Amino acid sequence: MIKLTVNGREIQVPKGTMVLDACQQAGADVPTLCYDPDLKLAGSCRMCVVEAKGRPNLMAACVSPAENGMVIETESPDVVESRKIILELLLARHKLECHTCEKDGICKLQDYCYRYGVTDSRYAGQGPHFGMEDPNPFFKRDYDKCIMCTRCVRVCDEITGAQAINVKHRGHHAKIATVFDGKLADSSCVFCGQCVMVCPVGALTSKVSAGKGKSYQTQNVLTTCTYCGTGCTFELNIKDNHVVGVTSVRDSEFSPVNKGALCVKGRFGWDFIESPERLTTPLIRENGELRPASWDEALDYAATKIKAIKEKDGPNSLALFSSARATNEENYLAQKLFRAAIGTNNVDHCARL
């Protein structure tokens, strides 16, 4: 263990702890843009700079190991001035459309500009020119809002393993791109949306949820994905009693299986919930026509038919086709019913995972 002082508070941390983690342990709110606790360290945005007594330069807290005896200030005049300059540099190539941006209310750049009173940039660059509309049905790429934090690149590589995107060019011309700067559909992208999950600004947003409600207009309901048996946890975004989107839950306490990661179905395939084709009541076919029935009538009807078929043709004349949208527990009971009560192992499933 080593000792250091953060904003006048002395704390102990294990040797090898980064200054950012030590500051957070001391209760300091250090702003970050490129940092993500689940990704490799980049240290590229410099928003997390802090002042260490006796050091000639400010240090990036996320990539600087804490040392014994350090005295850290997280909001000194030099630190605040440096963060303001960093924000102005980011705004020099950032398209300011906060009022219509889907990330309005959850944008880190917006939050930090408000926190430090940065309203505009004194630096004149070429301005936004990276707009990249992509003809996919899932998410929008607007790189005129990109701040080059590279979180999308790292999550695509380290969590999804697709390696569909990387940094193209350098300096003022740097941007995120696929191989040969092509369409996502022509790359190794699997449209999982992890890049949307970690993007701190409006450069990557969901097309499926576009225009249906901003974060502060929705209520989030914790639930479990119904597409397969993995058991991924996420939040459904509800507005006016309608599902308008999905939000990752990255806290392992509430999302122990996936820790925020989702597949394309879980993140974007929730429109079936309000499909007009969904059944709202059991149906029984009579004379070639389907008619509504109560649950008791439908279950009795099914049980009578199954029993009659088993008695006439034997248990192996029956088969169970189960659903991935039922829970693991429900599927267990379904196969147990057919194997133990009916006596057949003819059990299949619609998911091939």
ChimeraX attribute file (.defattr): number of C-alpha atoms within 10 A of each C-alpha:
attribute: neighborCount
match mode: 1-to-1
recipient: residues
	/A:1	11
	/A:2	15
	/A:3	17
	/A:4	21
	/A:5	19
	/A:6	23
	/A:7	15
	/A:8	11
	/A:9	12
	/A:10	14
	/A:11	15
	/A:12	14
	/A:13	18
	/A:14	12
	/A:15	13
	/A:16	12
	/A:17	17
	/A:18	18
	/A:19	27
	/A:20	26
	/A:21	18
	/A:22	24
	/A:23	25
	/A:24	12
	/A:25	14
	/A:26	18
	/A:27	12
	/A:28	16
	/A:29	13
	/A:30	17
	/A:31	20
	/A:32	22
	/A:33	22
	/A:34	24
	/A:35	25
	/A:36	15
	/A:37	8
	/A:38	13
	/A:39	15
	/A:40	13
	/A:41	14
	/A:42	16
	/A:43	20
	/A:44	16
	/A:45	20
	/A:46	24
	/A:47	25
	/A:48	26
	/A:49	29
	/A:50	28
	/A:51	22
	/A:52	19
	/A:53	13
	/A:54	9
	/A:55	10
	/A:56	8
	/A:57	12
	/A:58	16
	/A:59	18
	/A:60	21
	/A:61	28
	/A:62	28
	/A:63	20
	/A:64	15
	/A:65	16
	/A:66	24
	/A:67	18
	/A:68	14
	/A:69	12
	/A:70	18
	/A:71	20
	/A:72	24
	/A:73	20
	/A:74	22
	/A:75	17
	/A:76	13
	/A:77	11
	/A:78	16
	/A:79	18
	/A:80	16
	/A:81	13
	/A:82	18
	/A:83	24
	/A:84	20
	/A:85	16
	/A:86	16
	/A:87	24
	/A:88	20
	/A:89	18
	/A:90	19
	/A:91	26
	/A:92	19
	/A:93	23
	/A:94	22
	/A:95	19
	/A:96	15
	/A:97	11
	/A:98	14
	/A:99	9
	/A:100	10
	/A:101	18
	/A:102	24
	/A:103	21
	/A:104	18
	/A:105	15
	/A:106	15
	/A:107	16
	/A:108	18
	/A:109	20
	/A:110	19
	/A:111	14
	/A:112	18
	/A:113	17
	/A:114	11
	/A:115	11
	/A:116	13
	/A:117	10
	/A:118	16
	/A:119	12
	/A:120	13
	/A:121	18
	/A:122	11
	/A:123	13
	/A:124	11
	/A:125	12
	/A:126	10
	/A:127	13
	/A:128	17
	/A:129	14
	/A:130	17
	/A:131	14
	/A:132	17
	/A:133	12
	/A:134	15
	/A:135	12
	/A:136	13
	/A:137	11
	/A:138	18
	/A:139	23
	/A:140	20
	/A:141	23
	/A:142	19
	/A:143	23
	/A:144	19
	/A:145	23
	/A:146	25
	/A:147	23
	/A:148	20
	/A:149	21
	/A:150	24
	/A:151	24
	/A:152	24
	/A:153	21
	/A:154	23
	/A:155	25
	/A:156	22
	/A:157	16
	/A:158	14
	/A:159	13
	/A:160	20
	/A:161	13
	/A:162	17
	/A:163	18
	/A:164	21
	/A:165	22
	/A:166	18
	/A:167	14
	/A:168	15
	/A:169	11
	/A:170	8
	/A:171	7
	/A:172	10
	/A:173	10
	/A:174	12
	/A:175	19
	/A:176	20
	/A:177	19
	/A:178	19
	/A:179	16
	/A:180	8
	/A:181	14
	/A:182	12
	/A:183	16
	/A:184	19
	/A:185	14
	/A:186	10
	/A:187	16
	/A:188	14
	/A:189	18
	/A:190	16
	/A:191	23
	/A:192	21
	/A:193	27
	/A:194	23
	/A:195	23
	/A:196	24
	/A:197	22
	/A:198	22
	/A:199	24
	/A:200	23
	/A:201	24
	/A:202	28
	/A:203	25
	/A:204	23
	/A:205	22
	/A:206	22
	/A:207	17
	/A:208	19
	/A:209	18
	/A:210	15
	/A:211	12
	/A:212	18
	/A:213	16
	/A:214	20
	/A:215	18
	/A:216	10
	/A:217	13
	/A:218	19
	/A:219	14
	/A:220	18
	/A:221	14
	/A:222	16
	/A:223	15
	/A:224	17
	/A:225	22
	/A:226	19
	/A:227	19
	/A:228	19
	/A:229	18
	/A:230	15
	/A:231	17
	/A:232	23
	/A:233	26
	/A:234	26
	/A:235	19
	/A:236	23
	/A:237	23
	/A:238	19
	/A:239	17
	/A:240	10
	/A:241	9
	/A:242	13
	/A:243	20
	/A:244	20
	/A:245	26
	/A:246	22
	/A:247	19
	/A:248	24
	/A:249	22
	/A:250	17
	/A:251	11
	/A:252	12
	/A:253	9
	/A:254	15
	/A:255	20
	/A:256	14
	/A:257	13
	/A:258	19
	/A:259	18
	/A:260	21
	/A:261	23
	/A:262	23
	/A:263	17
	/A:264	13
	/A:265	15
	/A:266	21
	/A:267	26
	/A:268	21
	/A:269	15
	/A:270	19
	/A:271	11
	/A:272	9
	/A:273	11
	/A:274	10
	/A:275	9
	/A:276	8
	/A:277	8
	/A:278	9
	/A:279	9
	/A:280	8
	/A:281	11
	/A:282	15
	/A:283	16
	/A:284	16
	/A:285	10
	/A:286	8
	/A:287	6
	/A:288	7
	/A:289	8
	/A:290	11
	/A:291	11
	/A:292	14
	/A:293	14
	/A:294	12
	/A:295	12
	/A:296	10
	/A:297	14
	/A:298	16
	/A:299	13
	/A:300	12
	/A:301	12
	/A:302	13
	/A:303	11
	/A:304	11
	/A:305	12
	/A:306	15
	/A:307	13
	/A:308	12
	/A:309	14
	/A:310	15
	/A:311	11
	/A:312	9
	/A:313	10
	/A:314	14
	/A:315	20
	/A:316	14
	/A:317	13
	/A:318	17
	/A:319	16
	/A:320	16
	/A:321	12
	/A:322	17
	/A:323	19
	/A:324	17
	/A:325	15
	/A:326	15
	/A:327	18
	/A:328	16
	/A:329	9
	/A:330	14
	/A:331	18
	/A:332	12
	/A:333	12
	/A:334	16
	/A:335	21
	/A:336	16
	/A:337	14
	/A:338	19
	/A:339	17
	/A:340	10
	/A:341	10
	/A:342	18
	/A:343	15
	/A:344	19
	/A:345	16
	/A:346	15
	/A:347	15
	/A:348	12
	/A:349	11
	/A:350	11
	/A:351	12
	/A:352	6
	/A:353	6
